[in-house]
Amino acid sequence: MSTNIVRLNITLPKEVAESLNSMTEPRKRSHFIAKAIVERIERRQREKLEKDLEEGYRATRQEALAVSKEFETADLEGWDEY
């Protein structure tokens, strides 16, 4: 993580704060929270990328099928030899 630090004042539900305190040492909470946020951001970015790729594949599906159909005979050429 970056060495540039920004101080934030956040509000958490009591149960979340208690769980956080039970899982981390008092001077390690900020690192724990920062790591959790980074993991969540990365997961959302991955999910967005997967969604964008799926939409792209769906948008070009017909074109890809047409190209496959066009080259089908060349793809199958020589297979009867095996």
N, CA, C and O atoms as CSV, one atom per row, in Angstrom:
chain,resi,resn,atom,element,x,y,z
A,1,MET,N,N,0.832,-1.183,0.000
A,1,MET,CA,C,0.000,0.000,0.000
A,1,MET,C,C,0.876,1.245,0.000
A,1,MET,O,O,2.057,1.208,0.346
A,2,SER,N,N,0.269,2.319,-0.391
A,2,SER,CA,C,0.977,3.587,-0.506
A,2,SER,C,C,1.395,4.117,0.859
A,2,SER,O,O,0.755,3.836,1.873
A,3,THR,N,N,2.483,4.890,0.868
A,3,THR,CA,C,2.920,5.517,2.112
A,3,THR,C,C,2.216,6.844,2.344
A,3,THR,O,O,2.355,7.435,3.414
A,4,ASN,N,N,1.467,7.320,1.364
A,4,ASN,CA,C,0.646,8.518,1.558
A,4,ASN,C,C,-0.559,8.130,2.391
A,4,ASN,O,O,-1.349,7.274,1.991
A,5,ILE,N,N,-0.699,8.745,3.529
A,5,ILE,CA,C,-1.758,8.383,4.469
A,5,ILE,C,C,-2.757,9.523,4.589
A,5,ILE,O,O,-2.382,10.695,4.638
A,6,VAL,N,N,-4.042,9.158,4.636
A,6,VAL,CA,C,-5.115,10.123,4.834
A,6,VAL,C,C,-5.898,9.669,6.059
A,6,VAL,O,O,-6.273,8.502,6.167
A,7,ARG,N,N,-6.134,10.567,6.952
A,7,ARG,CA,C,-6.895,10.240,8.158
A,7,ARG,C,C,-8.379,10.421,7.867
A,7,ARG,O,O,-8.794,11.450,7.334
A,8,LEU,N,N,-9.177,9.415,8.218
A,8,LEU,CA,C,-10.619,9.453,8.027
A,8,LEU,C,C,-11.317,9.184,9.352
A,8,LEU,O,O,-10.804,8.461,10.207
A,9,ASN,N,N,-12.440,9.751,9.498
A,9,ASN,CA,C,-13.290,9.463,10.640
A,9,ASN,C,C,-14.471,8.685,10.101
A,9,ASN,O,O,-15.274,9.229,9.343
A,10,ILE,N,N,-14.594,7.397,10.484
A,10,ILE,CA,C,-15.668,6.562,9.956
A,10,ILE,C,C,-16.592,6.120,11.090
A,10,ILE,O,O,-16.214,6.122,12.262
A,11,THR,N,N,-17.791,5.749,10.716
A,11,THR,CA,C,-18.767,5.247,11.669
A,11,THR,C,C,-19.111,3.817,11.274
A,11,THR,O,O,-19.419,3.534,10.116
A,12,LEU,N,N,-19.054,2.916,12.263
A,12,LEU,CA,C,-19.362,1.512,12.020
A,12,LEU,C,C,-20.445,1.049,12.980
A,12,LEU,O,O,-20.567,1.575,14.086
A,13,PRO,N,N,-21.227,0.070,12.562
A,13,PRO,CA,C,-22.154,-0.532,13.514
A,13,PRO,C,C,-21.363,-1.157,14.678
A,13,PRO,O,O,-20.247,-1.643,14.494
A,14,LYS,N,N,-21.954,-1.136,15.858
A,14,LYS,CA,C,-21.268,-1.618,17.057
A,14,LYS,C,C,-20.765,-3.052,16.883
A,14,LYS,O,O,-19.643,-3.365,17.283
A,15,GLU,N,N,-21.577,-3.918,16.295
A,15,GLU,CA,C,-21.185,-5.324,16.116
A,15,GLU,C,C,-19.965,-5.446,15.207
A,15,GLU,O,O,-19.091,-6.281,15.441
A,16,VAL,N,N,-19.909,-4.622,14.184
A,16,VAL,CA,C,-18.764,-4.641,13.266
A,16,VAL,C,C,-17.505,-4.181,14.005
A,16,VAL,O,O,-16.444,-4.795,13.887
A,17,ALA,N,N,-17.635,-3.109,14.758
A,17,ALA,CA,C,-16.494,-2.599,15.525
A,17,ALA,C,C,-16.009,-3.630,16.526
A,17,ALA,O,O,-14.803,-3.801,16.701
A,18,GLU,N,N,-16.925,-4.318,17.184
A,18,GLU,CA,C,-16.539,-5.349,18.147
A,18,GLU,C,C,-15.819,-6.507,17.457
A,18,GLU,O,O,-14.816,-7.009,17.964
A,19,SER,N,N,-16.331,-6.926,16.309
A,19,SER,CA,C,-15.672,-7.991,15.546
A,19,SER,C,C,-14.281,-7.554,15.105
A,19,SER,O,O,-13.321,-8.318,15.204
A,20,LEU,N,N,-14.181,-6.328,14.622
A,20,LEU,CA,C,-12.882,-5.783,14.205
A,20,LEU,C,C,-11.902,-5.789,15.370
A,20,LEU,O,O,-10.757,-6.217,15.221
A,21,ASN,N,N,-12.346,-5.320,16.518
A,21,ASN,CA,C,-11.480,-5.268,17.696
A,21,ASN,C,C,-11.051,-6.658,18.156
A,21,ASN,O,O,-9.941,-6.828,18.661
A,22,SER,N,N,-11.924,-7.656,17.985
A,22,SER,CA,C,-11.567,-9.008,18.402
A,22,SER,C,C,-10.599,-9.689,17.430
A,22,SER,O,O,-9.914,-10.644,17.795
A,23,MET,N,N,-10.549,-9.191,16.189
A,23,MET,CA,C,-9.703,-9.815,15.171
A,23,MET,C,C,-8.352,-9.134,14.995
A,23,MET,O,O,-7.436,-9.718,14.416
A,24,THR,N,N,-8.221,-7.927,15.479
A,24,THR,CA,C,-6.989,-7.181,15.251
A,24,THR,C,C,-6.471,-6.584,16.550
A,24,THR,O,O,-7.198,-6.440,17.533
A,25,GLU,N,N,-5.211,-6.248,16.517
A,25,GLU,CA,C,-4.623,-5.523,17.633
A,25,GLU,C,C,-5.013,-4.049,17.496
A,25,GLU,O,O,-5.239,-3.577,16.382
A,26,PRO,N,N,-5.095,-3.319,18.605
A,26,PRO,CA,C,-5.529,-1.918,18.537
A,26,PRO,C,C,-4.760,-1.062,17.532
A,26,PRO,O,O,-5.369,-0.214,16.881
A,27,ARG,N,N,-3.472,-1.245,17.383
A,27,ARG,CA,C,-2.688,-0.412,16.482
A,27,ARG,C,C,-2.649,-0.956,15.049
A,27,ARG,O,O,-1.943,-0.420,14.194
A,28,LYS,N,N,-3.407,-2.014,14.799
A,28,LYS,CA,C,-3.410,-2.635,13.468
A,28,LYS,C,C,-4.755,-2.521,12.762
A,28,LYS,O,O,-4.915,-3.045,11.660
A,29,ARG,N,N,-5.713,-1.855,13.370
A,29,ARG,CA,C,-7.054,-1.771,12.785
A,29,ARG,C,C,-7.062,-1.043,11.440
A,29,ARG,O,O,-7.717,-1.485,10.496
A,30,SER,N,N,-6.344,0.058,11.355
A,30,SER,CA,C,-6.338,0.825,10.097
A,30,SER,C,C,-5.814,-0.012,8.940
A,30,SER,O,O,-6.358,0.031,7.836
A,31,HIS,N,N,-4.762,-0.771,9.195
A,31,HIS,CA,C,-4.197,-1.638,8.149
A,31,HIS,C,C,-5.213,-2.705,7.741
A,31,HIS,O,O,-5.381,-2.988,6.555
A,32,PHE,N,N,-5.885,-3.290,8.721
A,32,PHE,CA,C,-6.892,-4.310,8.455
A,32,PHE,C,C,-8.025,-3.739,7.596
A,32,PHE,O,O,-8.435,-4.350,6.609
A,33,ILE,N,N,-8.517,-2.574,7.978
A,33,ILE,CA,C,-9.614,-1.936,7.245
A,33,ILE,C,C,-9.166,-1.568,5.830
A,33,ILE,O,O,-9.901,-1.797,4.869
A,34,ALA,N,N,-7.974,-1.004,5.696
A,34,ALA,CA,C,-7.468,-0.626,4.371
A,34,ALA,C,C,-7.341,-1.845,3.472
A,34,ALA,O,O,-7.707,-1.791,2.298
A,35,LYS,N,N,-6.826,-2.945,4.012
A,35,LYS,CA,C,-6.664,-4.165,3.222
A,35,LYS,C,C,-8.031,-4.712,2.790
A,35,LYS,O,O,-8.200,-5.155,1.654
A,36,ALA,N,N,-9.000,-4.675,3.708
A,36,ALA,CA,C,-10.350,-5.153,3.379
A,36,ALA,C,C,-10.972,-4.304,2.266
A,36,ALA,O,O,-11.621,-4.834,1.365
A,37,ILE,N,N,-10.771,-3.002,2.333
A,37,ILE,CA,C,-11.321,-2.110,1.309
A,37,ILE,C,C,-10.653,-2.361,-0.035
A,37,ILE,O,O,-11.329,-2.398,-1.063
A,38,VAL,N,N,-9.347,-2.533,-0.040
A,38,VAL,CA,C,-8.627,-2.820,-1.288
A,38,VAL,C,C,-9.139,-4.124,-1.901
A,38,VAL,O,O,-9.366,-4.195,-3.109
A,39,GLU,N,N,-9.321,-5.146,-1.081
A,39,GLU,CA,C,-9.825,-6.423,-1.593
A,39,GLU,C,C,-11.219,-6.257,-2.203
A,39,GLU,O,O,-11.510,-6.837,-3.249
A,40,ARG,N,N,-12.078,-5.469,-1.553
A,40,ARG,CA,C,-13.431,-5.242,-2.060
A,40,ARG,C,C,-13.403,-4.468,-3.373
A,40,ARG,O,O,-14.141,-4.788,-4.304
A,41,ILE,N,N,-12.552,-3.451,-3.446
A,41,ILE,CA,C,-12.422,-2.669,-4.680
A,41,ILE,C,C,-11.944,-3.556,-5.821
A,41,ILE,O,O,-12.484,-3.493,-6.925
A,42,GLU,N,N,-10.937,-4.381,-5.563
A,42,GLU,CA,C,-10.412,-5.268,-6.603
A,42,GLU,C,C,-11.476,-6.258,-7.067
A,42,GLU,O,O,-11.575,-6.555,-8.258
A,43,ARG,N,N,-12.273,-6.770,-6.125
A,43,ARG,CA,C,-13.341,-7.710,-6.483
A,43,ARG,C,C,-14.375,-7.019,-7.373
A,43,ARG,O,O,-14.813,-7.585,-8.375
A,44,ARG,N,N,-14.761,-5.803,-7.007
A,44,ARG,CA,C,-15.737,-5.070,-7.832
A,44,ARG,C,C,-15.180,-4.763,-9.215
A,44,ARG,O,O,-15.907,-4.837,-10.205
A,45,GLN,N,N,-13.887,-4.418,-9.294
A,45,GLN,CA,C,-13.271,-4.156,-10.591
A,45,GLN,C,C,-13.256,-5.420,-11.439
A,45,GLN,O,O,-13.522,-5.367,-12.639
A,46,ARG,N,N,-12.944,-6.565,-10.814
A,46,ARG,CA,C,-12.967,-7.843,-11.539
A,46,ARG,C,C,-14.379,-8.159,-12.032
A,46,ARG,O,O,-14.566,-8.574,-13.176
A,47,GLU,N,N,-15.367,-7.960,-11.163
A,47,GLU,CA,C,-16.753,-8.219,-11.547
A,47,GLU,C,C,-17.181,-7.333,-12.706
A,47,GLU,O,O,-17.865,-7.798,-13.617
A,48,LYS,N,N,-16.791,-6.075,-12.686
A,48,LYS,CA,C,-17.124,-5.147,-13.770
A,48,LYS,C,C,-16.456,-5.578,-15.068
A,48,LYS,O,O,-17.078,-5.566,-16.130
A,49,LEU,N,N,-15.177,-5.963,-14.973
A,49,LEU,CA,C,-14.467,-6.424,-16.163
A,49,LEU,C,C,-15.135,-7.664,-16.744
A,49,LEU,O,O,-15.330,-7.755,-17.956
A,50,GLU,N,N,-15.487,-8.623,-15.881
A,50,GLU,CA,C,-16.160,-9.828,-16.355
A,50,GLU,C,C,-17.486,-9.493,-17.026
A,50,GLU,O,O,-17.824,-10.070,-18.059
A,51,LYS,N,N,-18.237,-8.563,-16.443
A,51,LYS,CA,C,-19.519,-8.149,-17.018
A,51,LYS,C,C,-19.300,-7.482,-18.375
A,51,LYS,O,O,-20.017,-7.763,-19.334
A,52,ASP,N,N,-18.300,-6.591,-18.448
A,52,ASP,CA,C,-18.005,-5.912,-19.713
A,52,ASP,C,C,-17.568,-6.906,-20.783
A,52,ASP,O,O,-17.973,-6.787,-21.940
A,53,LEU,N,N,-16.746,-7.884,-20.407
A,53,LEU,CA,C,-16.306,-8.894,-21.367
A,53,LEU,C,C,-17.487,-9.729,-21.852
A,53,LEU,O,O,-17.607,-10.014,-23.043
A,54,GLU,N,N,-18.353,-10.116,-20.928
A,54,GLU,CA,C,-19.529,-10.901,-21.305
A,54,GLU,C,C,-20.410,-10.120,-22.276
A,54,GLU,O,O,-20.883,-10.667,-23.272
A,55,GLU,N,N,-20.625,-8.845,-21.983
A,55,GLU,CA,C,-21.425,-8.009,-22.883
A,55,GLU,C,C,-20.758,-7.897,-24.251
A,55,GLU,O,O,-21.429,-7.935,-25.283
A,56,GLY,N,N,-19.440,-7.759,-24.253
A,56,GLY,CA,C,-18.709,-7.678,-25.523
A,56,GLY,C,C,-18.810,-8.962,-26.324
A,56,GLY,O,O,-19.001,-8.935,-27.540
A,57,TYR,N,N,-18.676,-10.107,-25.621
A,57,TYR,CA,C,-18.800,-11.387,-26.315
A,57,TYR,C,C,-20.209,-11.570,-26.865
A,57,TYR,O,O,-20.385,-12.069,-27.976
A,58,ARG,N,N,-21.203,-11.172,-26.095
A,58,ARG,CA,C,-22.585,-11.295,-26.568
A,58,ARG,C,C,-22.827,-10.395,-27.779
A,58,ARG,O,O,-23.522,-10.781,-28.718
A,59,ALA,N,N,-22.254,-9.203,-27.751
A,59,ALA,CA,C,-22.447,-8.246,-28.849
A,59,ALA,C,C,-21.806,-8.740,-30.142
A,59,ALA,O,O,-22.305,-8.438,-31.226
A,60,THR,N,N,-20.722,-9.484,-30.051
A,60,THR,CA,C,-20.024,-9.949,-31.258
A,60,THR,C,C,-20.284,-11.422,-31.555
A,60,THR,O,O,-19.626,-12.011,-32.412
A,61,ARG,N,N,-21.242,-12.015,-30.847
A,61,ARG,CA,C,-21.527,-13.446,-31.007
A,61,ARG,C,C,-21.879,-13.805,-32.443
A,61,ARG,O,O,-21.318,-14.747,-33.002
A,62,GLN,N,N,-22.796,-13.069,-33.039
A,62,GLN,CA,C,-23.239,-13.386,-34.400
A,62,GLN,C,C,-22.087,-13.260,-35.396
A,62,GLN,O,O,-21.940,-14.084,-36.299
A,63,GLU,N,N,-21.281,-12.230,-35.220
A,63,GLU,CA,C,-20.126,-12.047,-36.108
A,63,GLU,C,C,-19.157,-13.218,-35.969
A,63,GLU,O,O,-18.653,-13.733,-36.967
A,64,ALA,N,N,-18.897,-13.637,-34.734
A,64,ALA,CA,C,-17.979,-14.753,-34.503
A,64,ALA,C,C,-18.522,-16.046,-35.100
A,64,ALA,O,O,-17.767,-16.834,-35.671
A,65,LEU,N,N,-19.828,-16.266,-34.970
A,65,LEU,CA,C,-20.439,-17.460,-35.566
A,65,LEU,C,C,-20.333,-17.438,-37.083
A,65,LEU,O,O,-20.079,-18.466,-37.710
A,66,ALA,N,N,-20.527,-16.269,-37.666
A,66,ALA,CA,C,-20.431,-16.143,-39.125
A,66,ALA,C,C,-19.010,-16.441,-39.604
A,66,ALA,O,O,-18.825,-17.125,-40.611
A,67,VAL,N,N,-18.028,-15.940,-38.901
A,67,VAL,CA,C,-16.632,-16.197,-39.277
A,67,VAL,C,C,-16.318,-17.680,-39.124
A,67,VAL,O,O,-15.663,-18.268,-39.985
A,68,SER,N,N,-16.782,-18.288,-38.033
A,68,SER,CA,C,-16.558,-19.725,-37.824
A,68,SER,C,C,-17.189,-20.545,-38.940
A,68,SER,O,O,-16.585,-21.488,-39.453
A,69,LYS,N,N,-18.406,-20.176,-39.308
A,69,LYS,CA,C,-19.105,-20.892,-40.372
A,69,LYS,C,C,-18.356,-20.752,-41.695
A,69,LYS,O,O,-18.260,-21.706,-42.467
A,70,GLU,N,N,-17.832,-19.566,-41.947
A,70,GLU,CA,C,-17.117,-19.302,-43.191
A,70,GLU,C,C,-15.863,-20.176,-43.317
A,70,GLU,O,O,-15.511,-20.607,-44.415
A,71,PHE,N,N,-15.198,-20.432,-42.202
A,71,PHE,CA,C,-13.944,-21.195,-42.234
A,71,PHE,C,C,-14.124,-22.641,-41.789
A,71,PHE,O,O,-13.139,-23.348,-41.577
A,72,GLU,N,N,-15.354,-23.086,-41.646
A,72,GLU,CA,C,-15.629,-24.431,-41.161
A,72,GLU,C,C,-14.996,-25.505,-42.047
A,72,GLU,O,O,-14.415,-26.463,-41.536
A,73,THR,N,N,-15.102,-25.356,-43.347
A,73,THR,CA,C,-14.532,-26.377,-44.241
A,73,THR,C,C,-13.018,-26.426,-44.118
A,73,THR,O,O,-12.433,-27.508,-44.166
A,74,ALA,N,N,-12.373,-25.278,-43.961
A,74,ALA,CA,C,-10.920,-25.257,-43.804
A,74,ALA,C,C,-10.515,-25.867,-42.462
A,74,ALA,O,O,-9.486,-26.536,-42.365
A,75,ASP,N,N,-11.315,-25.638,-41.445
A,75,ASP,CA,C,-11.024,-26.199,-40.123
A,75,ASP,C,C,-11.124,-27.716,-40.125
A,75,ASP,O,O,-10.348,-28.398,-39.456
A,76,LEU,N,N,-12.077,-28.239,-40.876
A,76,LEU,CA,C,-12.306,-29.685,-40.885
A,76,LEU,C,C,-11.455,-30.410,-41.924
A,76,LEU,O,O,-11.394,-31.639,-41.932
A,77,GLU,N,N,-10.809,-29.664,-42.782
A,77,GLU,CA,C,-10.000,-30.241,-43.849
A,77,GLU,C,C,-8.893,-31.120,-43.275
A,77,GLU,O,O,-8.108,-30.678,-42.436
A,78,GLY,N,N,-8.839,-32.348,-43.729
A,78,GLY,CA,C,-7.777,-33.257,-43.306
A,78,GLY,C,C,-8.087,-34.023,-42.044
A,78,GLY,O,O,-7.270,-34.849,-41.637
A,79,TRP,N,N,-9.205,-33.804,-41.404
A,79,TRP,CA,C,-9.523,-34.498,-40.156
A,79,TRP,C,C,-9.842,-35.979,-40.404
A,79,TRP,O,O,-9.615,-36.810,-39.524
A,80,ASP,N,N,-10.360,-36.314,-41.574
A,80,ASP,CA,C,-10.692,-37.704,-41.836
A,80,ASP,C,C,-9.461,-38.588,-41.928
A,80,ASP,O,O,-9.567,-39.814,-41.903
A,81,GLU,N,N,-8.290,-37.965,-42.034
A,81,GLU,CA,C,-7.043,-38.731,-42.076
A,81,GLU,C,C,-6.680,-39.301,-40.714
A,81,GLU,O,O,-5.903,-40.253,-40.642
A,82,TYR,N,N,-7.215,-38.753,-39.639
A,82,TYR,CA,C,-6.866,-39.209,-38.292
A,82,TYR,C,C,-7.874,-40.209,-37.864
A,82,TYR,O,O,-7.787,-40.738,-36.756
